[in-house]
Amino acid sequence: MEFQSCVKIINEWDIVAARQLGRKVSKEIGFGTVDQARITTAISELARNIFLYAGTGEICIEKMVEAGKDGLKIVAKDKGPGIRDVRQVMQDGYTTSGGLGAGLPGVKRLMDTFDLVSSVEEGQQGTIITTQKWVR
């Protein structure tokens, strides 16, 4: 059974809604409490980045089954200004918001796969981050 659900990120409450959806779905799939916390932390960071840097976007959560393994895919999409220097953003400690700078490198560490595509070109601006976690 394929399942996908999306939360539009428009305000700070939407970050909470995305986290709650991620926790609910990860629990249904069979993730343990530690991995549920990792997944909700990753979703929180991705949703917060959409809110802070793009203004609006969405977080989509999808159940996956591959080779008999269950997993979860998270896609964060926005049409914001894009990320000008992806390599810099992926450095530990880098921050433009005055936060701790765990950001996207932290998301990458929490999840099993991480893919970032971003464009700053006019008419094609935006960022898509796709990440996955598999039940152990």
N, C-alpha and C positions, 0 to 999 in steps of 0.2 A: 504494500500500500504506500503510495507516494503522498506526502503531506507537505504543503508549504503554506506559511502564513507570514504576512508582512505587517509591520507597524510603521506608519508614517511618523517621521521625526520632525515636529514643528515647534514643540516647546519642551521644557524640562520634564514635565510629567510623562511625555512620550518615552523618555529614556527609562523611566521606571517601568512603564508598560512593556517595553522591549525586554528588559531584564526579567520581568515576571514570566513572560511568554517563554523565554529561553530556559528558565529554571523548570517550568512546567513540562516543556517538551523533552528536555534532557532527562528529567526524572522518568517520564513515560517510556523513553527509549531504554532506560536501564543504567544510566550513568550513576556512579557512586556519588556521595555528597561532596567529595573533594573535586571531582571533575565537574559536578554541577556548579560549584563555586568558581572554578576556572572559566567555564563557559559564560556564566553571568557576568563575571568581571570583564571578559573580552567584549561581550555585547555592550556593556556599560561604556567602555572606552570607545568603541566604534560609534555608538549612538551620540556620545558626548562630543566626539570630534565632528560629526555631522552638524550638530546643533551649534557648536562654537565657530566652525570654520566655513561651513557651507550654508548655514541657515536652515535649510530643509533637506530632506532625503528620506530614505527608508532602510529599515533592517528587515531582511527576509530570512526566515528560519525554515530549514527543510530537513525532513528525516531522510536518511540514506540507508540502503542495504547494498553491500557489494561483497561478493565472494562469501556470503553467509555472515558477514560482519555488519553490525548496526552502527550508524554514525549520525552526525548532525552537521549540516552545512549552514554557515551564516554568510549572507551577502549584505554588505553595507554599500548603498548607492547614493550618490548625490550629484547635483549639477552645479556645484559650487565652483570657485575659481580654479580648482585643481591644485596639485602639489608641484611647485616649481622645481624643488630639489629633493627627489625621493630618497636619495642616498643619505642626505643630511637628516631627514625626518626619521630614518630608520636607525640612527645612532642613539645608543642609550644616553639618557640624560638631556637630549635635545628637547626644548620646549619653547613655544611662542606664547603660551597662555599663562606662564608663571607657575604652572603645576609642577608635579614631581618629575615629569619627563619620562614616565614609564611607557606611556602612549603605545604607539604601534609596535615598537620592539617588544614590549610586554605582551601584547596580543599575540605576536608571532611565537613567543616562548610558551604561552598558555595553550596554544592549539597545536594540532599535528601538521596542518598545512597552512600556508599563508601566501596569498597572491594579491599584489597591488597594481592596479592599472589607473593612471591618472593623466589627464590632458589639460594643458593650460591654453590651448589654441582656441581662439574665438570661434564660437559656434559649436565647439566640441568639448567645452569645459566640463570637468567633473571627475569624480573618483569612484572606482569600484574596487572594494576589497572583498575577497572571497577566502574564507577560512573553514577548515573542517576539523572535527574531532571524532575519533573512533572509540567505541566501548572496548575496554581492555578485557 
